[in-house]
Amino acid sequence: MNAVITSSQRRALRALSIAYFVQATGALSVAGSLPAISAAWLLTDAQSARLLSVFGLTFALAAPLVQVLFGHLRRRQLVLTGIALFSLGAFAFVLSPGYNALLASRILMGAGAGFIGPVLVALGSELVHEQQRGRAIGMVLLGVSMASLAGIPLAAWVASLWGAKALFVLVGLLSLLSGLNILLTVPDDSAGTRIRLREMAGVLADGKYLTAFLVVFFITSGVYSFYAFIAPLIRDTYTGGTHAVSAALAVLGVAGVLGNLWVTRAATRFTAEKLLLSGMTLLIVDTALIAVLPKALVVLLAALVVWAFATDLLWPSQQRRIVELASVRHRGIALALTSAFMFGGIGFGSAVASWIYPLAGFYGLIGMSVVFILLAMLSLQLSEKRRQPVNIAECGQRQA
């Protein structure tokens, strides 16, 4: 295989990226559409935020279990199965008569996403030469950034204009179309790997892996303890309406895509650890500035540019680090567990936010976000200490 990404590989990677775009939009649009969902089903903001939490926690359980129960199947088949479940959950959301049915539909969407997210990254990384894996992962994860740029702001706009039910009909239809695109452009030659529960437990028990997973768990907890309540924060602290929320989400998206594009190029010059540390440091500084700067919408939008840029340095760098850290045998399960910890962090962070915000408001969320990111930095340091002896041993073997 050539160490160049061919046109057919680009088309395949683009199809995977589009699927990630649809999944991320459907998963995270709850944050930007909180008022519309609350109005449609007469819920409180905290109840609506828990729809994001239950999705994240379901994904966290489903992603590793999919690898154990179905990991031996071809990866494209897993993705298409997940897309079917995700679409069904979106349509069930529309037809839900009450809160319990909404929760059940989000559980179904979370289970479907457990087939999609981690497998997309593994599938994309295996389509190209090893030298191009960092770039391929960045191209697949660009779909997540594009969801922030266009998907989530548009979702908030659609929900405010036509209602939350119209939004999730659109999510379901686009999900099905993304599956058809994958069927037509992605080759079905990436075989899965059968993973046993004992083997997964062994990966989790390995301090090298566990501390790496905790990095992404605390990062997403910190990000989503703030992001999950972005609409109520703008409404209550910055006295902004629906258009202000859409503007903030668009700013987050543009800056996020710039961060993703930059890190895709920077991956060839900087280690994943350096990019992670830089992103987390920038995120802490910017979050602290949001707390002390004047509570004017234009000031918030400027700060969110830096916030989103820093955030999108982290996702590709974390995935790349896991690919580099894991053996070929454990790469699939390691990526699945990374996604599990990621969405576990989303669920945990948004659940904490739904508890903290009614009690401590804006400053409570800011404080919790900073604490979580600091814990992520500590986890990265511990992970590097666990990893270093292995690298030294490998170097010794190579010299021998």
C-alpha positions in Angstrom: 0.0 0.0 0.0 1.3 3.4 -0.9 2.1 5.9 1.8 -0.3 8.3 0.0 -4.1 8.7 0.6 -5.7 7.8 -2.8 -8.9 9.3 -4.2 -10.9 6.2 -3.4 -9.6 6.2 0.1 -10.5 9.9 0.4 -14.1 9.1 -0.7 -14.3 6.3 1.9 -12.9 8.5 4.7 -15.3 11.3 3.7 -18.2 8.8 4.0 -17.1 7.8 7.5 -16.7 11.4 8.4 -20.3 12.2 7.3 -21.6 9.3 9.3 -19.7 10.7 12.4 -21.2 14.1 11.6 -24.8 12.8 11.7 -24.1 10.7 14.8 -22.5 13.7 16.6 -25.3 16.0 15.6 -28.1 13.6 16.7 -26.2 12.9 20.0 -25.3 16.4 21.0 -28.1 18.5 19.4 -30.0 18.1 22.7 -27.6 20.7 24.3 -28.4 23.4 21.7 -32.1 22.5 21.5 -32.8 22.3 25.2 -35.5 25.0 25.2 -37.3 23.5 22.3 -37.3 20.0 23.8 -38.4 21.3 27.1 -41.3 23.2 25.5 -42.4 20.2 23.3 -42.7 17.8 26.2 -43.2 20.2 29.1 -39.9 19.3 30.8 -37.5 21.3 32.9 -34.0 22.1 31.6 -32.5 19.6 34.0 -34.8 16.8 32.6 -33.9 17.7 29.0 -30.2 17.7 29.9 -30.6 14.2 31.3 -31.5 13.1 27.8 -27.9 13.9 26.9 -26.7 12.1 30.0 -28.6 8.9 29.3 -27.3 8.8 25.7 -23.7 9.2 26.9 -24.0 6.6 29.6 -25.7 4.1 27.3 -22.9 4.6 24.7 -20.3 4.1 27.4 -21.7 0.6 28.2 -22.6 -0.3 24.6 -19.3 0.5 22.9 -17.1 -2.1 24.7 -19.9 -4.7 24.8 -20.3 -4.4 21.0 -16.6 -5.4 20.7 -17.1 -8.4 22.9 -20.4 -9.7 21.4 -20.0 -8.6 17.8 -16.3 -7.5 17.3 -15.6 -10.6 15.1 -17.9 -9.2 12.4 -16.7 -7.0 9.6 -16.4 -3.4 10.7 -18.5 -2.0 7.9 -21.3 -4.4 8.9 -21.1 -3.1 12.5 -21.3 0.5 11.4 -24.4 -0.1 9.2 -26.1 -2.0 12.0 -25.4 0.9 14.3 -26.8 3.4 11.8 -30.0 1.4 11.6 -30.5 1.4 15.4 -29.5 5.1 15.6 -32.1 6.0 13.0 -34.8 3.9 14.7 -34.1 5.7 18.0 -34.4 9.1 16.3 -37.8 8.2 14.8 -38.9 6.7 18.2 -37.9 10.1 19.9 -40.3 11.9 17.6 -43.2 9.5 18.5 -42.5 9.5 22.2 -45.6 10.4 24.2 -43.8 11.3 27.4 -40.5 11.5 29.3 -40.0 7.8 29.9 -40.4 7.1 26.2 -37.9 9.9 25.4 -35.4 8.3 27.7 -36.0 4.9 26.0 -35.5 6.4 22.6 -32.2 8.0 23.6 -31.0 4.7 25.1 -31.7 3.1 21.7 -29.8 5.9 19.9 -26.9 5.5 22.4 -26.8 1.7 21.7 -26.7 2.4 18.0 -23.9 4.9 18.4 -22.0 2.2 20.3 -21.7 0.3 17.0 -20.7 3.4 15.1 -18.2 5.8 16.8 -15.3 3.6 17.8 -15.6 1.4 14.7 -15.5 4.4 12.4 -12.1 5.4 13.7 -10.7 1.9 13.6 -12.1 1.4 10.1 -10.6 4.7 8.9 -7.2 4.0 10.4 -7.0 0.7 8.5 -7.9 2.1 5.1 -4.5 3.8 4.8 -0.8 3.2 5.2 0.5 3.4 8.8 2.3 6.7 8.0 -1.1 8.3 7.1 -3.1 7.0 10.1 -2.9 10.3 12.1 -4.2 12.2 9.1 -6.9 9.6 8.3 -8.1 9.7 11.9 -8.2 13.5 11.7 -10.3 13.3 8.5 -12.8 10.9 10.1 -13.1 13.0 13.2 -13.5 16.1 11.1 -17.2 15.0 11.0 -17.4 15.7 14.7 -16.0 19.2 14.2 -18.4 19.8 11.3 -21.2 18.8 13.5 -20.2 21.6 15.8 -19.7 24.0 12.9 -23.0 23.3 11.0 -24.9 20.4 12.5 -25.6 21.5 16.0 -26.2 25.2 15.2 -28.6 24.1 12.4 -30.2 21.7 14.8 -30.9 24.5 17.3 -32.3 26.6 14.4 -34.5 23.8 13.1 -35.7 23.0 16.6 -36.6 26.7 17.3 -38.3 27.2 14.0 -40.1 23.9 13.4 -39.8 22.1 16.8 -37.8 19.3 18.3 -39.8 16.6 16.5 -38.9 17.9 13.0 -35.3 18.0 14.1 -35.2 14.3 15.0 -37.1 13.3 11.9 -34.3 15.0 9.9 -31.6 13.2 12.1 -33.2 9.9 11.3 -33.4 10.4 7.6 -29.8 11.8 7.3 -28.6 8.8 9.3 -30.1 6.4 6.8 -28.6 8.3 3.9 -25.1 8.2 5.6 -25.4 4.5 5.8 -26.2 4.2 2.1 -23.1 6.4 1.4 -20.9 4.0 3.4 -22.4 1.0 1.6 -21.4 2.5 -1.8 -18.0 3.9 -1.0 -16.3 2.0 1.9 -14.8 -1.4 1.0 -16.0 -4.3 3.0 -12.5 -5.8 3.6 -11.8 -4.7 7.2 -12.2 -7.8 9.3 -13.1 -7.4 12.9 -11.4 -9.0 15.9 -13.1 -11.3 18.4 -12.6 -9.8 21.8 -13.3 -11.8 25.0 -14.6 -10.3 28.2 -11.5 -11.5 30.0 -9.3 -9.7 27.5 -11.3 -6.5 27.9 -10.9 -6.7 31.6 -7.2 -7.2 31.1 -7.0 -4.0 29.0 -8.9 -2.1 31.7 -6.7 -3.5 34.4 -3.5 -2.4 32.6 -2.5 1.0 34.2 -1.0 2.1 30.8 -4.5 1.9 29.2 -6.7 2.8 32.2 -4.9 6.1 32.9 -5.1 6.9 29.1 -8.9 6.3 29.2 -9.3 8.5 32.2 -7.7 11.4 30.3 -10.6 11.4 27.8 -13.2 10.8 30.6 -12.2 13.9 32.5 -11.7 16.0 29.4 -15.3 15.3 28.2 -16.6 15.7 31.8 -15.0 19.1 31.9 -16.2 20.2 28.5 -19.8 18.9 28.8 -20.3 20.1 32.4 -20.2 23.6 30.6 -21.5 22.8 27.1 -24.6 20.9 28.1 -26.0 24.1 29.6 -24.8 26.5 27.0 -28.4 27.5 26.0 -29.6 28.2 29.6 -26.3 29.9 30.4 -26.7 32.3 27.5 -30.4 32.9 28.4 -29.8 33.4 32.2 -26.3 34.9 32.4 -26.0 36.8 29.1 -29.7 37.6 28.6 -29.6 36.2 25.1 -32.3 34.5 23.1 -32.5 31.7 20.5 -30.5 33.7 17.9 -27.7 34.2 20.5 -27.6 30.5 21.2 -27.3 29.7 17.5 -24.6 32.3 17.1 -22.6 30.8 20.0 -23.0 27.3 18.6 -21.8 28.5 15.2 -18.8 30.3 16.7 -18.0 27.0 18.5 -18.3 25.1 15.3 -16.1 27.4 13.2 -13.3 27.5 15.8 -13.6 23.8 16.3 -13.1 23.0 12.7 -10.1 25.3 12.6 -8.7 23.4 15.6 -9.3 20.1 13.9 -7.7 21.2 10.7 -4.7 22.6 12.5 -4.2 19.4 14.6 -4.4 17.3 11.5 -1.4 19.1 10.1 0.4 19.4 13.5 0.2 15.7 14.0 3.1 15.3 11.7 5.3 17.6 13.8 4.1 17.2 17.4 3.5 14.3 19.6 -0.1 13.5 20.8 1.0 14.2 24.4 2.2 17.7 23.6 -1.0 18.5 21.7 -3.1 17.2 24.6 -1.2 19.1 27.2 -1.4 22.3 25.1 -5.1 21.9 24.5 -5.9 21.3 28.1 -3.8 24.3 29.3 -5.5 26.6 26.8 -8.9 25.3 27.9 -8.3 25.9 31.6 -7.0 29.5 31.0 -9.9 30.3 28.7 -12.5 28.9 31.0 -11.1 30.9 33.9 -11.3 34.0 31.7 -14.9 33.4 30.9 -15.6 33.5 34.6 -13.9 36.9 35.2 -14.6 38.7 32.0 -17.7 41.0 31.7 -20.9 39.2 31.1 -21.5 40.6 27.6 -22.5 38.3 24.7 -19.8 39.6 22.4 -17.1 38.8 25.1 -18.5 35.3 25.5 -18.4 34.7 21.8 -14.8 35.8 21.6 -13.8 33.5 24.5 -15.7 30.6 22.9 -13.5 30.8 19.8 -10.5 29.9 21.9 -12.5 27.4 24.0 -13.6 25.5 20.9 -10.2 25.6 19.2 -8.7 24.1 22.4 -11.4 21.5 22.6 -10.8 20.3 19.1 -7.1 19.9 19.6 -8.0 17.2 22.2 -10.2 14.7 20.4 -8.0 13.7 17.5 -4.9 13.8 19.7 -6.5 11.4 22.2 -7.6 9.0 19.5 -4.1 9.1 17.9 -2.5 8.5 21.2 -4.6 5.4 21.8 -3.8 4.1 18.3 -0.1 4.5 19.0 -0.4 3.1 22.5 -2.3 0.0 21.7 -1.1 -3.2 20.1 -2.7 -4.3 16.9 -4.5 -7.0 18.8 -6.0 -4.5 21.3 -6.5 -1.6 19.0 -10.2 -2.2 18.4 -11.1 -2.7 22.0 -8.9 0.2 23.1 -10.7 2.5 20.7 -14.0 1.2 21.8 -13.1 1.8 25.4 -11.8 5.2 24.6 -15.2 6.1 23.0 -16.9 4.5 26.0 -15.0 6.6 28.5 -15.5 9.7 26.2 -19.3 9.3 26.2 -19.2 8.2 29.8 -17.6 11.6 30.5 -20.3 13.3 28.4 -23.0 11.6 30.4 -21.3 12.2 33.8 -20.4 15.8 33.0 -23.9 16.7 31.8 -25.4 14.9 34.8 -23.2 16.8 37.2 -24.2 20.0 35.3 -28.0 19.2 35.8 -27.3 18.9 39.5 -24.9 21.8 39.9 -26.6 24.5 37.8 -29.8 24.8 39.8 -27.7 25.0 43.0 -24.6 27.1 42.0 -25.5 28.5 38.6 -22.9 29.8 36.2 -19.9 29.9 38.5 -20.6 26.4 39.8 -20.4 25.0 36.2 -17.2 27.0 35.5 -15.5 25.6 38.7 -16.5 22.0 38.0 -15.2 22.3 34.4 -11.8 23.5 35.5 -11.5 20.8 38.2 -12.3 18.0 35.6 -9.7 19.3 33.1 -7.1 19.4 35.9 -7.9 15.8 36.7 -7.4 15.0 33.0 -3.9 16.6 33.1 -3.1 14.5 36.1 -4.3 11.4 34.4 -2.1 12.2 31.4 1.0 12.5 33.6 0.2 9.2 35.2 -0.3 7.6 31.8 3.0 8.8 30.6 4.8 7.4 33.6 3.1 4.1 33.0 4.0 4.1 29.3 7.7 5.2 29.6 9.2 1.9 30.9 7.5 0.0 28.0 9.0 2.4 25.5 12.5 1.9 27.0 12.1 -1.8 26.9 11.0 -1.7 23.3 14.0 0.5 22.4 16.3 -2.0 24.0 14.8 -4.9 22.0 15.2 -3.0 18.8 18.8 -2.2 19.6 19.4 -5.9 20.4 
